[in-house]
Amino acid sequence: MRLRSHAAVLVLQAVVAVLVVAVAGVPAQAAPPPPGSDVDPYNPGLIYRTETSRPVSAPSTTVYVACPANYRPLGGGVELLGATNQVIIVRSEPVHSDTENGFFAAAAERADLPGGNYAGYWQLRVTAVCGPNYPNLTYVHDTMAASSFGTKHALAVCPPGRTRVGMGAAIHAASRAVRFDFLGFGIFAPPGIIYPEVPNSVRAIAGELPSGTSEMWNLTAVAVCATPPDDVVFTNLRSVHGYYIEDGEYVYYDVVYDERCGGWKPENHSYVIAVGAGQDGDSGEVNLEWFIDTDDHELATMHRHLDSGGYSGEPMGNYHSVICVRKA
């Protein structure tokens, strides 16, 4: 895991700029394919497809990224551009049916914004991860009953003997007043509750914004399950990040967490299939996004954005869940 700050990113950009100038006079050579590209020799059979929606200032938008024929959607990621906590992700879901074969992402402007809308323009950058039709590949859904209850929890569990090879979730709400608290796997422990780890499962939790809503809504968790072939190995990364204490007070910031499949050694080639994010403070009070690096498909990123005025609820930790695969 690496924790980034905006200052660190600016420093990195400055260093890269210096390096580009220093080698400008060197004759050009063929560059190796980027990690995880379709022609990468280490790639264990994945195809990555990224699409960016057009800039909008609208209540909601949906992006569908289709997988090629003979490939199946396993997972993906969603990145917000032009917005932080003003827009909430409400869908990050691989779908395979008679009519659809790809990854859906959707986001909505928060209903509790001044005037009910966000004045700025924003986009979604969506990456779909498409893989082979693994043996016994199936999509398991767990959908909660619709209600106006403030927080909902869904758990999709793979059939016995099958491995979790992808994941996703979707919030079904018309009110634009519900957002994700968690998408991923492992033990999850919000205040006063412990959700135990369930092997080969996908957990989704969503909560209403502090303003609440009286409308009915529900939640779906999706586990993509299969029997892995002998020539690939699936692994799972899950990290938990705590809070800061300054002068005896809990302190929170907007932060960026990176997780690299295979660790941070460049020779350990392992690739992201799916990514999720979570927070275990007060439900519905922190904005999350999760995505795959478009230039380096071994890297998954989680953003935590605080609402205006910061966060002051129950002590909060952050969860980053990443499913990885490599050649055996």
C-alpha positions as CSV (number, residue, x, y, z in Angstrom):
1,M,0.0,0.0,0.0
2,R,1.1,3.6,-0.7
3,L,-0.5,6.7,0.6
4,R,-0.3,9.6,-1.7
5,S,-1.0,13.3,-1.2
6,H,-1.6,16.0,-3.8
7,A,1.8,17.5,-2.9
8,A,3.5,14.2,-3.6
9,V,1.8,13.9,-7.0
10,L,3.0,17.4,-7.9
11,V,6.6,16.6,-6.9
12,L,6.4,13.4,-9.0
13,Q,5.1,15.3,-12.0
14,A,8.0,17.8,-11.7
15,V,10.6,15.0,-11.5
16,V,9.1,13.3,-14.6
17,A,9.2,16.6,-16.5
18,V,12.9,17.0,-15.7
19,L,13.6,13.4,-16.9
20,V,11.8,14.0,-20.2
21,V,14.0,17.1,-20.9
22,A,17.2,15.2,-20.0
23,V,16.6,12.4,-22.5
24,A,15.2,14.5,-25.3
25,G,18.3,14.2,-27.4
26,V,18.6,10.4,-27.1
27,P,17.5,8.5,-30.3
28,A,14.1,7.0,-30.0
29,Q,13.8,3.3,-29.3
30,A,10.8,1.0,-29.3
31,A,9.2,1.1,-25.9
32,P,8.0,-2.1,-24.2
33,P,4.3,-2.5,-24.0
34,P,2.7,-1.0,-20.9
35,P,2.0,-3.5,-18.1
36,G,-1.4,-5.2,-18.6
37,S,-1.8,-4.1,-22.2
38,D,-3.2,-6.5,-24.8
39,V,0.3,-7.4,-26.1
40,D,2.0,-7.6,-22.7
41,P,3.7,-11.0,-22.5
42,Y,3.0,-11.3,-18.8
43,N,-0.7,-10.6,-19.2
44,P,-2.7,-13.7,-18.1
45,G,-5.4,-13.3,-20.7
46,L,-7.1,-10.1,-19.7
47,I,-8.3,-7.2,-21.9
48,Y,-8.7,-3.8,-20.5
49,R,-11.1,-1.3,-22.0
50,T,-11.4,2.3,-20.8
51,E,-14.1,4.9,-21.8
52,T,-14.6,8.4,-20.6
53,S,-18.1,10.0,-20.6
54,R,-18.6,13.4,-22.1
55,P,-18.6,16.3,-19.7
56,V,-22.0,16.9,-18.2
57,S,-23.7,19.0,-15.5
58,A,-26.7,16.6,-15.1
59,P,-28.4,14.7,-12.3
60,S,-26.8,11.4,-13.4
61,T,-24.9,9.6,-16.1
62,T,-24.2,5.9,-17.0
63,V,-21.3,4.4,-18.9
64,Y,-21.3,0.9,-20.4
65,V,-18.0,-0.6,-21.6
66,A,-18.5,-3.7,-23.7
67,C,-16.2,-6.7,-23.6
68,P,-15.1,-8.3,-26.9
69,A,-16.7,-11.5,-28.2
70,N,-15.6,-14.6,-26.3
71,Y,-14.5,-12.6,-23.3
72,R,-16.5,-12.1,-20.1
73,P,-16.7,-9.0,-17.7
74,L,-15.0,-9.7,-14.4
75,G,-14.7,-6.3,-12.8
76,G,-13.6,-2.8,-13.3
77,G,-13.3,0.7,-11.7
78,V,-14.8,4.1,-11.8
79,E,-13.0,7.4,-11.5
80,L,-14.7,10.8,-11.0
81,L,-13.3,13.7,-13.1
82,G,-14.3,17.3,-12.3
83,A,-16.0,16.4,-9.0
84,T,-15.1,15.0,-5.6
85,N,-17.8,14.8,-3.0
86,Q,-20.5,16.5,-5.1
87,V,-21.1,13.4,-7.2
88,I,-21.6,9.9,-5.8
89,I,-20.9,6.5,-7.5
90,V,-24.0,4.4,-7.5
91,R,-23.0,1.5,-9.8
92,S,-19.8,-0.5,-10.5
93,E,-21.0,-3.8,-11.9
94,P,-19.9,-6.5,-14.4
95,V,-23.0,-7.8,-16.3
96,H,-23.3,-10.8,-18.5
97,S,-26.7,-11.7,-20.1
98,D,-28.2,-12.6,-23.4
99,T,-28.1,-8.9,-24.4
100,E,-25.2,-7.4,-22.4
101,N,-21.6,-8.4,-21.9
102,G,-19.6,-5.7,-20.2
103,F,-19.2,-3.3,-17.3
104,F,-21.7,-0.7,-16.1
105,A,-20.8,2.4,-14.1
106,A,-23.1,5.1,-13.0
107,A,-22.9,8.2,-10.8
108,A,-25.3,10.9,-9.7
109,E,-25.1,14.5,-8.3
110,R,-26.1,14.5,-4.7
111,A,-29.7,15.6,-4.0
112,D,-28.7,17.6,-0.9
113,L,-26.5,20.1,-2.8
114,P,-27.6,23.8,-2.8
115,G,-30.2,24.1,-5.4
116,G,-30.3,20.3,-5.8
117,N,-27.6,20.2,-8.5
118,Y,-23.9,20.6,-9.0
119,A,-23.0,23.6,-11.1
120,G,-19.7,22.2,-12.4
121,Y,-19.1,19.8,-15.3
122,W,-18.0,16.2,-14.5
123,Q,-17.1,13.0,-16.2
124,L,-16.7,9.3,-15.5
125,R,-13.6,7.4,-16.6
126,V,-14.5,3.8,-16.5
127,T,-12.3,0.7,-17.0
128,A,-13.7,-2.7,-17.7
129,V,-11.7,-5.8,-17.1
130,C,-12.6,-8.6,-19.5
131,G,-11.2,-12.1,-19.2
132,P,-11.6,-15.6,-20.6
133,N,-14.7,-17.6,-20.1
134,Y,-13.2,-19.5,-17.2
135,P,-14.6,-23.0,-16.3
136,N,-17.9,-22.8,-14.3
137,L,-18.0,-19.0,-14.6
138,T,-21.1,-17.6,-12.9
139,Y,-22.5,-14.3,-11.6
140,V,-24.0,-14.5,-8.1
141,H,-26.3,-11.6,-7.1
142,D,-27.6,-10.7,-3.6
143,T,-30.3,-8.0,-3.7
144,M,-31.8,-6.5,-0.5
145,A,-35.5,-5.9,-0.3
146,A,-36.4,-2.3,-1.2
147,S,-37.2,-0.1,1.8
148,S,-36.4,3.4,3.2
149,F,-34.2,2.0,5.9
150,G,-31.1,4.2,6.3
151,T,-28.4,1.5,5.7
152,K,-28.4,-1.8,3.7
153,H,-26.0,-4.7,3.5
154,A,-25.8,-7.3,0.7
155,L,-23.5,-10.4,0.5
156,A,-23.0,-12.4,-2.6
157,V,-21.3,-15.8,-1.9
158,C,-19.7,-18.1,-4.5
159,P,-21.0,-21.6,-4.8
160,P,-18.9,-24.2,-2.9
161,G,-15.7,-25.1,-4.7
162,R,-15.6,-21.9,-6.8
163,T,-13.2,-18.9,-6.5
164,R,-14.1,-15.2,-6.4
165,V,-12.6,-13.9,-9.7
166,G,-14.5,-10.6,-9.9
167,M,-16.9,-8.3,-8.1
168,G,-19.3,-5.4,-8.3
169,A,-22.3,-3.7,-6.8
170,A,-25.2,-1.4,-7.6
171,I,-27.5,1.0,-5.7
172,H,-31.0,1.2,-7.0
173,A,-32.4,4.5,-5.9
174,A,-34.2,7.4,-7.6
175,S,-33.5,9.9,-4.9
176,R,-29.8,10.5,-5.5
177,A,-29.5,10.4,-1.7
178,V,-27.7,7.0,-1.2
179,R,-24.0,6.2,-1.6
180,F,-21.6,3.3,-1.0
181,D,-20.0,2.7,2.4
182,F,-18.3,-0.5,1.3
183,L,-17.6,-2.6,-1.8
184,G,-15.1,-5.5,-1.2
185,F,-14.4,-8.5,1.0
186,G,-13.0,-9.4,4.4
187,I,-13.9,-8.4,7.9
188,F,-15.8,-5.1,8.1
189,A,-16.4,-3.5,11.5
190,P,-18.4,-0.3,11.6
191,P,-19.3,1.2,15.0
192,G,-21.2,-1.4,17.1
193,I,-21.3,-4.1,14.3
194,I,-18.8,-6.7,13.1
195,Y,-19.5,-8.3,9.7
196,P,-17.2,-11.4,9.6
197,E,-15.2,-12.5,6.7
198,V,-16.9,-15.0,4.4
199,P,-14.6,-16.8,2.0
200,N,-15.2,-16.2,-1.7
201,S,-17.8,-13.5,-1.2
202,V,-18.5,-9.9,-2.1
203,R,-19.9,-7.5,0.4
204,A,-21.7,-4.2,-0.5
205,I,-23.0,-1.7,2.1
206,A,-24.7,1.6,1.3
207,G,-26.2,4.4,3.4
208,E,-28.4,7.4,3.0
209,L,-26.8,10.8,3.0
210,P,-27.1,12.7,6.3
211,S,-30.2,14.5,4.8
212,G,-31.9,11.2,4.4
213,T,-34.7,10.2,2.0
214,S,-38.2,8.8,2.4
215,E,-38.0,7.0,-1.0
216,M,-37.6,3.2,-1.4
217,W,-34.2,1.9,-2.5
218,N,-32.3,-1.3,-2.5
219,L,-28.8,-2.6,-3.1
220,T,-27.1,-5.5,-5.0
221,A,-23.8,-7.2,-4.5
222,V,-22.3,-9.2,-7.3
223,A,-19.7,-12.0,-7.0
224,V,-18.1,-13.3,-10.2
225,C,-17.1,-17.0,-9.5
226,A,-15.3,-19.7,-11.4
227,T,-13.0,-22.7,-11.2
228,P,-9.6,-21.3,-12.0
229,P,-7.5,-23.1,-14.6
230,D,-4.1,-24.4,-13.7
231,D,-2.2,-21.7,-15.6
232,V,-3.4,-18.7,-13.6
233,V,-3.4,-17.8,-9.9
234,F,-5.9,-15.4,-8.2
235,T,-4.9,-13.5,-5.1
236,N,-6.7,-10.9,-3.0
237,L,-5.3,-7.7,-1.5
238,R,-7.1,-6.1,1.4
239,S,-5.7,-3.2,3.4
240,V,-7.2,-1.3,6.3
241,H,-6.1,2.3,6.9
242,G,-6.6,4.0,10.2
243,Y,-7.2,7.6,11.3
244,Y,-4.9,10.3,12.6
245,I,-4.9,11.7,16.1
246,E,-3.7,15.2,16.7
247,D,-4.0,16.8,20.2
248,G,-6.3,14.0,21.3
249,E,-8.7,14.5,18.4
250,Y,-9.5,12.3,15.4
251,V,-8.4,14.1,12.2
252,Y,-9.4,13.1,8.7
253,Y,-8.2,14.3,5.3
254,D,-9.0,13.7,1.6
255,V,-6.6,10.9,0.8
256,V,-5.5,8.6,-2.0
257,Y,-4.5,5.0,-1.4
258,D,-2.7,2.8,-3.9
259,E,-2.4,-1.0,-4.0
260,R,-0.2,-2.8,-6.4
261,C,-0.9,-6.4,-7.4
262,G,2.3,-8.4,-6.9
263,G,3.8,-5.9,-4.5
264,W,6.0,-3.0,-5.5
265,K,8.7,-5.0,-7.2
266,P,8.4,-4.4,-11.0
267,E,9.3,-8.1,-11.8
268,N,6.2,-9.4,-9.9
269,H,3.7,-9.1,-12.7
270,S,0.2,-9.5,-11.3
271,Y,-2.9,-7.7,-12.7
272,V,-6.0,-6.0,-11.3
273,I,-9.3,-7.6,-12.1
274,A,-11.6,-5.7,-9.7
275,V,-11.3,-3.0,-7.0
276,G,-13.5,-1.7,-4.2
277,A,-13.4,0.8,-1.4
278,G,-15.0,1.2,2.0
279,Q,-15.3,3.2,5.2
280,D,-16.6,2.2,8.6
281,G,-17.5,5.5,10.2
282,D,-20.9,7.0,10.2
283,S,-22.9,5.6,7.3
284,G,-23.4,7.8,4.2
285,E,-21.0,10.5,5.3
286,V,-17.9,9.9,3.2
287,N,-17.5,9.9,-0.6
288,L,-15.5,7.0,-2.1
289,E,-14.2,6.2,-5.6
290,W,-12.1,3.2,-6.8
291,F,-10.4,2.6,-10.1
292,I,-7.7,1.0,-12.1
293,D,-4.7,3.0,-13.3
294,T,-5.2,3.5,-17.1
295,D,-1.5,3.4,-17.7
296,D,-0.5,0.6,-15.3
297,H,-3.0,-2.2,-14.9
298,E,-1.1,-3.6,-12.0
299,L,-2.2,-0.6,-9.9
300,A,-5.5,0.0,-8.1
301,T,-6.5,3.3,-6.4
302,M,-9.0,4.4,-3.8
303,H,-10.0,8.0,-3.1
304,R,-11.6,9.2,0.1
305,H,-13.3,12.6,-0.2
306,L,-14.8,14.3,2.9
307,D,-18.0,16.3,2.7
308,S,-17.8,20.1,3.1
309,G,-16.8,20.9,6.6
310,G,-15.0,17.6,7.1
311,Y,-15.9,14.4,9.0
312,S,-16.6,14.4,12.7
313,G,-18.6,11.2,13.3
314,E,-17.6,7.8,14.8
315,P,-13.8,6.8,14.4
316,M,-13.4,5.8,10.8
317,G,-11.1,3.3,9.0
318,N,-10.8,2.8,5.3
319,Y,-10.8,-0.5,3.4
320,H,-9.2,-1.2,0.0
321,S,-10.1,-4.5,-1.7
322,V,-8.4,-5.6,-4.9
323,I,-8.7,-8.9,-6.8
324,C,-5.5,-9.8,-8.7
325,V,-4.4,-12.5,-11.2
326,R,-1.1,-13.7,-12.6
327,K,0.3,-16.4,-14.7
328,A,1.2,-19.6,-12.7
